[in-house]
Amino acid sequence: MKVLTMLGFMVMAAFLGITLASTQQQLQPINTVLGDESFIATYGRKPDLRTPQSLRIETHLAYVEDKLRQSSVTHLPAHLQQKRQRLLDLLQQYREAGNFPQSEPNVGQYKPCFMDKNGTICAVGYLIEQTEGRAIAERINARHPYDYIQDMDMPEVQEWIESSGLTEEEYEMIQTSH
């Protein structure tokens, strides 16, 4: 009887270990450039499975916005400095509204979600929408619904980046992978 009880506990422990391990694998970093640096800097720990996704996104966007506002942009012409400032103000607006898209997991992995099935747009998409219009945001979404900014091979995206006052890497820092 003791052997069966012990065997039962071992099977249950093994099952729980596998379940926890596979679940932990699904908790990937919020951003490909910064990982979970924002959450760790803000809360002193890594996010876990109990951490609401919206909190992770909001924390990340606040952190990136602050980081970008602190960056020296004296090398940029005045008109690009102004555009940059406007985009960072829009990013703050987006973050404060807290209306983030719901990404669908893809084989246990999350990818960026430009616009979800309800039409809720991501941070970078919001910046494009607010400066270039909803139509271009929808065209981008039609071709690149789950792509990282560096994989969006549309001239409109590259032209927008180049004329925005932010670099592609800075947009990569903004874009969440959830």
Rosetta blueprint (number, residue, H / E / L):
1 M L
2 K H
3 V H
4 L H
5 T H
6 M H
7 L H
8 G H
9 F H
10 M H
11 V H
12 M H
13 A H
14 A H
15 F H
16 L H
17 G H
18 I H
19 T H
20 L H
21 A H
22 S H
23 T H
24 Q H
25 Q H
26 Q H
27 L L
28 Q L
29 P L
30 I L
31 N L
32 T L
33 V L
34 L L
35 G L
36 D L
37 E H
38 S H
39 F H
40 I H
41 A H
42 T H
43 Y H
44 G L
45 R L
46 K L
47 P L
48 D L
49 L L
50 R L
51 T L
52 P L
53 Q H
54 S H
55 L H
56 R H
57 I H
58 E H
59 T H
60 H H
61 L H
62 A H
63 Y H
64 V H
65 E H
66 D H
67 K H
68 L H
69 R H
70 Q H
71 S L
72 S L
73 V L
74 T L
75 H L
76 L L
77 P L
78 A H
79 H H
80 L H
81 Q H
82 Q H
83 K H
84 R H
85 Q H
86 R H
87 L H
88 L H
89 D H
90 L H
91 L H
92 Q H
93 Q H
94 Y H
95 R H
96 E H
97 A H
98 G L
99 N L
100 F L
101 P L
102 Q L
103 S L
104 E L
105 P L
106 N E
107 V L
108 G L
109 Q E
110 Y L
111 K L
112 P L
113 C L
114 F L
115 M E
116 D L
117 K L
118 N L
119 G L
120 T L
121 I E
122 C L
123 A H
124 V H
125 G H
126 Y H
127 L H
128 I H
129 E H
130 Q H
131 T H
132 E H
133 G L
134 R H
135 A H
136 I H
137 A H
138 E H
139 R H
140 I H
141 N H
142 A H
143 R H
144 H L
145 P L
146 Y L
147 D L
148 Y L
149 I H
150 Q H
151 D H
152 M L
153 D L
154 M L
155 P H
156 E H
157 V H
158 Q H
159 E H
160 W H
161 I H
162 E H
163 S L
164 S L
165 G L
166 L L
167 T L
168 E H
169 E H
170 E H
171 Y H
172 E H
173 M H
174 I H
175 Q L
176 T L
177 S L
178 H L
